Amino acid sequence: MRSNSDNGRYNAPSGNVTVMAGEEDSSWIEAVLHGEREAFSRLVAKYQRPLYAALRRLVRNHADTDDLLQEAFVRAYQHLKDFDRGRPFYPWLHRIAVNLAITFMQRRSRQTTFSGLSTEEIFPAAPESDNPDVKAERHELLTALEKAIERLPAEQRVVLLLRTREDLSYQELSERLGIEMGTVMSRLARAREKLRAWLRPYLESSAIEKKR
């Protein structure tokens, strides 16, 4: 189930992607469960791009993302009989993929770099400035933020990134991760508190903080 891509990479769509199951998905799933294995390739073709994009935001490495993507589809195929066909297919598939990503991040010895998260998602927005010193300090802060995110436990990192990059609601996070909504909120709050605490000394000594 390798991807159809240029130079081994998906042309994944940007932004939040909402993919809902309908009669088409149900018919393909029904066909697979009745022995028509080739019908599953249609589900792969339909959902590999948005699922790749979601995983890439968590793992940030193409090769690892591609491996997790394939494993997610294999797991989905193996457990398709357990899927509740009265519910959308993609959230179920997404949950499988995210759980694999969490396990992957917990097991590997080195941490992943998570770029792309802005300081405004952790701290109140600072006024724009053309001052070179302020711009330099903002760049340093973004670098420090990425390193701080690396220090978060995998469960907190995933909740934070799914919330900020996938724009999932607390209810959606609860359903995708298979945890209580209160746990979602607690993990997200702890992640933000840790990031603020780790970066506060830097902010207090920077021109960015002084200009707030």
C-alpha positions as CSV (number, residue, x, y, z in Angstrom):
1,M,0.0,0.0,0.0
2,R,2.7,2.5,-1.0
3,S,1.6,6.0,-1.8
4,N,1.1,7.4,-5.2
5,S,3.4,10.4,-4.9
6,D,6.0,12.5,-6.5
7,N,9.5,11.6,-5.3
8,G,8.0,9.3,-2.7
9,R,6.0,12.1,-1.1
10,Y,2.3,12.8,-0.9
11,N,0.9,16.1,-2.1
12,A,-1.1,16.3,1.2
13,P,-3.7,19.0,1.4
14,S,-3.0,21.9,3.8
15,G,-5.3,22.9,6.6
16,N,-7.9,20.9,8.5
17,V,-9.4,18.0,6.5
18,T,-12.8,16.7,7.5
19,V,-13.7,13.4,5.8
20,M,-17.0,11.8,6.5
21,A,-18.2,8.3,5.6
22,G,-21.3,7.8,3.5
23,E,-23.0,5.2,1.4
24,E,-19.9,4.9,-0.8
25,D,-17.7,3.9,2.2
26,S,-20.3,1.6,3.5
27,S,-20.6,-0.2,0.2
28,W,-16.8,-0.7,0.0
29,I,-16.6,-1.9,3.6
30,E,-19.4,-4.3,3.0
31,A,-17.6,-5.6,-0.1
32,V,-14.4,-6.2,1.8
33,L,-16.2,-8.1,4.6
34,H,-17.7,-10.3,1.9
35,G,-14.3,-11.2,0.5
36,E,-13.7,-8.5,-2.1
37,R,-10.3,-7.5,-0.9
38,E,-9.7,-5.1,-3.8
39,A,-12.5,-2.9,-2.5
40,F,-10.2,-1.9,0.4
41,S,-7.8,-0.3,-2.0
42,R,-10.6,2.2,-2.8
43,L,-10.7,3.3,0.9
44,V,-6.9,3.6,0.9
45,A,-7.0,5.8,-2.2
46,K,-9.7,8.0,-0.7
47,Y,-8.2,8.5,2.7
48,Q,-4.4,8.1,2.4
49,R,-3.8,11.8,1.7
50,P,-5.7,13.3,4.7
51,L,-4.4,10.6,7.0
52,Y,-0.8,11.2,5.8
53,A,-1.2,14.9,6.5
54,A,-2.5,14.3,10.0
55,L,0.3,11.9,10.8
56,R,2.9,14.1,9.3
57,R,1.9,16.9,11.7
58,L,2.7,14.6,14.6
59,V,5.8,12.7,13.4
60,R,7.3,15.4,11.1
61,N,9.4,12.8,9.1
62,H,8.3,11.4,5.8
63,A,9.7,7.9,6.1
64,D,8.2,7.4,9.6
65,T,4.9,8.9,8.5
66,D,4.7,6.6,5.5
67,D,5.4,3.6,7.6
68,L,2.8,4.5,10.2
69,L,0.3,5.3,7.4
70,Q,0.7,1.8,6.0
71,E,0.5,0.2,9.4
72,A,-2.7,2.1,10.1
73,F,-4.3,0.8,7.0
74,V,-3.2,-2.7,7.7
75,R,-4.6,-2.5,11.2
76,A,-7.9,-1.1,9.9
77,Y,-8.1,-3.9,7.4
78,Q,-7.5,-6.5,10.1
79,H,-10.1,-5.1,12.4
80,L,-12.6,-3.9,9.8
81,K,-15.2,-6.4,11.1
82,D,-15.1,-4.5,14.4
83,F,-16.0,-1.2,12.8
84,D,-19.4,0.2,13.6
85,R,-20.8,0.9,10.2
86,G,-23.3,3.2,11.6
87,R,-20.5,5.7,12.3
88,P,-18.1,7.7,10.0
89,F,-15.1,5.6,8.8
90,Y,-12.4,8.3,8.8
91,P,-12.5,9.2,12.6
92,W,-12.1,5.4,13.3
93,L,-9.2,5.2,11.0
94,H,-7.7,8.4,12.3
95,R,-7.9,7.0,15.9
96,I,-6.0,3.9,14.8
97,A,-3.3,6.0,13.2
98,V,-2.9,8.4,16.2
99,N,-2.6,5.5,18.6
100,L,0.2,4.1,16.5
101,A,1.9,7.5,16.4
102,I,1.7,7.8,20.2
103,T,3.3,4.3,20.6
104,F,5.9,5.2,18.1
105,M,6.9,8.4,19.8
106,Q,7.0,6.7,23.2
107,R,9.3,3.9,22.0
108,R,11.9,5.7,20.1
109,S,14.9,7.0,21.9
110,R,15.2,10.3,20.2
111,Q,12.4,12.9,20.1
112,T,10.8,14.4,17.1
113,T,11.1,18.1,16.2
114,F,7.6,19.7,16.0
115,S,7.9,22.8,13.9
116,G,4.9,24.8,12.8
117,L,3.4,25.6,16.1
118,S,3.3,29.3,16.7
119,T,3.9,31.1,20.0
120,E,0.4,32.7,19.8
121,E,-1.0,29.2,20.4
122,I,0.7,29.2,23.8
123,F,1.1,32.9,24.7
124,P,-1.1,36.0,23.9
125,A,-0.2,37.5,20.6
126,A,2.6,40.1,20.6
127,P,2.3,43.3,18.6
128,E,4.0,43.1,15.1
129,S,7.3,44.9,14.9
130,D,9.8,45.8,12.2
131,N,12.5,46.0,14.8
132,P,15.3,43.6,13.8
133,D,16.0,42.8,17.4
134,V,12.4,41.9,18.1
135,K,12.2,39.7,14.9
136,A,15.4,37.9,16.0
137,E,14.0,37.3,19.4
138,R,10.8,36.0,18.0
139,H,12.8,33.5,15.9
140,E,14.7,32.4,18.9
141,L,11.5,32.0,20.8
142,L,10.0,29.8,18.1
143,T,13.1,27.6,18.2
144,A,12.9,27.4,22.0
145,L,9.2,26.5,21.7
146,E,10.0,23.6,19.3
147,K,12.5,22.3,21.7
148,A,10.1,22.7,24.6
149,I,7.4,20.7,22.8
150,E,10.0,17.9,22.3
151,R,10.1,17.6,26.1
152,L,6.4,17.0,26.5
153,P,5.2,13.4,27.2
154,A,3.8,11.9,24.0
155,E,0.2,11.9,25.2
156,Q,0.3,15.6,25.9
157,R,2.2,16.4,22.6
158,V,-0.5,14.6,20.6
159,V,-3.4,16.4,22.3
160,L,-1.7,19.7,21.9
161,L,-0.9,19.2,18.2
162,L,-4.2,17.7,17.3
163,R,-6.0,20.6,19.0
164,T,-3.8,23.4,17.4
165,R,-2.9,21.9,14.0
166,E,-6.0,19.7,13.3
167,D,-8.4,22.2,15.0
168,L,-10.2,19.3,16.6
169,S,-12.8,20.0,19.3
170,Y,-12.5,18.5,22.8
171,Q,-15.3,16.1,21.8
172,E,-13.5,15.0,18.6
173,L,-10.2,14.6,20.5
174,S,-12.0,12.4,23.1
175,E,-13.5,10.2,20.4
176,R,-10.3,10.0,18.3
177,L,-8.1,9.2,21.2
178,G,-10.5,7.0,23.1
179,I,-10.2,9.0,26.4
180,E,-12.6,11.0,28.5
181,M,-13.2,14.7,27.6
182,G,-11.9,15.7,31.0
183,T,-8.7,13.8,30.3
184,V,-8.3,15.7,27.0
185,M,-8.7,19.0,28.8
186,S,-6.4,18.0,31.6
187,R,-3.6,16.9,29.2
188,L,-4.0,20.0,27.1
189,A,-3.9,22.3,30.1
190,R,-0.8,20.5,31.5
191,A,1.0,20.8,28.2
192,R,0.4,24.5,27.9
193,E,1.3,25.1,31.6
194,K,4.6,23.3,31.1
195,L,5.4,25.2,27.9
196,R,4.7,28.5,29.6
197,A,6.8,27.6,32.6
198,W,9.7,26.4,30.5
199,L,9.7,29.5,28.2
200,R,8.7,32.1,30.9
201,P,12.4,32.9,31.9
202,Y,13.2,33.5,28.2
203,L,10.1,35.7,27.7
204,E,10.7,37.8,30.8
205,S,14.2,38.7,29.6
206,S,13.3,39.3,26.0
207,A,12.2,42.5,24.2
208,I,9.1,40.6,23.1
209,E,7.9,40.3,26.7
210,K,8.9,43.9,27.5
211,K,6.8,45.2,24.6
212,R,3.6,43.4,25.7
